[in-house]
Amino acid sequence: MDTRGHLWQGAGMSKRSLFLAAALALATDGARAQDEETAAEILSDTYAREELGVNELTAPSIQRLFNELELFKPVPVQLLAETDFERTYSNRFQTSLNFGALICDGFFAVVAEQKGLIQKVGRALLRQAKSLAVGQRLSTHANSLLELGMRGDWAELKLELIKTQAGVEEAMIELRDEEMAHMISLGGWLRGFEIGCLVTADDYSPQRAAGLMKPDVMDYFLERLSTLNPRLKDTELVTSLTSRLEAIRKIAGGAADRAPSRSEVEQMRDLAVEINTIMSARVNQDGQIVKKD
């Protein structure tokens, strides 16, 4: 019997939380309208949101995100443009991580006011949302993002991203997919951290360097990675990613009471670039990274 976690190949439900199982059992034989009503009720319950992986660490407010991203302007537009927006993945783990990274690219594209990038990000999100079974929930928001991006209406784009965040949260709850929520959030954070490190290493300032320090976020995601199904957690894909995140956390721990130095930022940058390369690496059915010729 294959005991790989459902994030690897197929969809499923985490059994870790008795509360989660009991709360969501109420909606198992209801119509979609009833399902959405249940999702709305859970969204208003702080404890339930936490059990489902929806909290201020995994889904911080959009306004707070934009305020933090302002610290890392000018946005490295060329780096964003090099993203392979047509890429798809054969497993839900990588699809979830890269879906989160795409959302992060969308935030940076809005900050940089790049119409073309918004168009590419929006279309890529639509494709990947379908493979994660959240396409119906997000299609309206994604289409609106495309339209607003074409018009260059940046104020409305920010408001639409707030609605999109709510849609993502509701979709996660409807899917009963706690792990997917965590991996989407992790992918977004890792991409943002990479870009922040790149910008800070190129134009160092203590304020920017201090803005990179999120030890509570690092600890949270390392804990989430540690709870993955062992068959998934022990793959080369996951162990390679985890070991580098642990190395970043160690550097952050050494700079607990001060802004990290330029050298430390450069070390974290190199590790972050490696992580994001791993996130999009080609892997075989056992999660082993396929080496390039």
PyMOL commands that set and color helices and strands:
alter all, ss='L'
color gray80, all
select helices_A, chain A and resi 18-25+32-43+46-51+62-72+77-81+92-111+115-131+135-151+154-174+178-202+206-211+215-226+230-233+236-254+262-279
alter helices_A, ss='H'
color red, helices_A
deselect
rebuild
show_as cartoon
